[in-house]
Structure formats: structure tokens, C-alpha cells
């Protein structure tokens, strides 16, 4: 996992713009909120469930790191999914990572 993205995740968490875990992410996606969805590479179930949903909402998806790395980056226990709810942080992370965007 890139150190720049880890740093940005920590800053976004302290700013209160990070939502983690399936229940929080699902609640925000139902409200059509969020600017970037991060999914752990070792979590195919989360990818299968949330990536198509995010693409339908035109939210970029970045498949990055392991659950352990994603959890450590936000200062929590291992996490399979993280939603960024700030356009500035999301754009900065997209510049550092390789995102798959919706074709629309």
C-alpha cells in the first residue's frame, strides 16, 4: 500500500471523512453519498457486493492493500471496505492510486 495513500487516509480519518465497515458504507451508499470507495484486495466478497453499487453511483473504486493494511491506515482493526466522503481527499487518493471508474 502506498505511503501517500496511508497518510491521506489518516488525515481523512482525523477530519471525520472516513466511514469503514460494511454497515456504515452501505448506509452511506443508500443515501448516495461518498466520493471514493477503497476495498481490500483480500476481500472478494466486499468487492462483489459494493463495486457494482459504487459504479452505478459513479463512485470510483480503488482496490488496495489487505484488510490489515487498510485497518492500520485508518487506525482501527482490520477493515475490508472504506468510504471517503470528501472530494478533496478522494481526488488526492485517486491521483496516487490506480482507480477503476464507471464507464459513464
N, C-alpha and C positions, 0 to 999 in steps of 0.2 A: 504494500500500500504506500502511495507516495506521501512523503512527509509534508508537502504543501497542503494536501487534502486533509491530513490528520490535523494540522494546525488550524485550518479553516473550520473543520468540524468542531474543534474545541472552542473556538471563538463563537461560532453559531450557537453552540450549546449554552455558553455563558450569556449570550444575548437572548436566550429563550426562543430561538427559532428552529429548534430541532425536536422532532417527535419520533419516538422509537417504539418498536414492538408492533405486532400485527393489529392489536385493538386500537391503539392511538392512530396509526397510519390509516386503517380502514375508516375510522370516524372522520378524519380529515378529507380523505378521498371522496366520501359520500357527500361532503359539503363542497366538493370541487375546489379544494384548497391545496396548495403546495406548488413548488417550483422545480424540485429535483428529488428523485427517488433513488436512494442508494440501497442496493441489495447485495448481501454477502454471496461470494462465489460458491460457498459450500452450503447454500440453501436453495436447492432447486424447487422446493415446494413453494417458497415465498415468491420466487421468480415466476413460476407458473400462475400463481394466483394474482399477483399485483402488477406485473409488467404489462399485460394486455389492458388492464384497467387504466394504468397510467398513460399508455399510448392513446387510449380513447379520449382522455382528458388533455392530451397534448403536453404531458409532463415528461421531460427527458428521464431516462433510466440509466443509471451507471452501476454496472456490476463490478464490485471492487472488494478486494480483501476477503478475509474469513470472518466468521461471526465473532471470534475472539478479537481480531484486529478492529472491527467496527465498534464493538463494545468498548474497548480500551480508548479508542479515539474520542468517544463521547463521554468517557469517564463512568461507564456503567458496566454491568455484567454483559456477557456475550449477547449480541443483537444480530438478528438476521436482516432487519429492514429499518431504514432511517429515512424520514421525510424532512426535507429542508423547506421551511415556509418563509423564505426571504429571497427575493430576486437577486439581490447583490451577492449574497453568499453562494447561491445556486450558480450564477453566471461565472463566478470566480472558480468554483469547483469544476465546472464544465470545461473551462479553459485548461485546467490542469489534468483532467481525465479524458477518457475516450468514451463519449456518450452515444447511445443509440437513440435517435429521435424518431418520432412518429413521421410517416411519410407525408402527412397532411400539412 
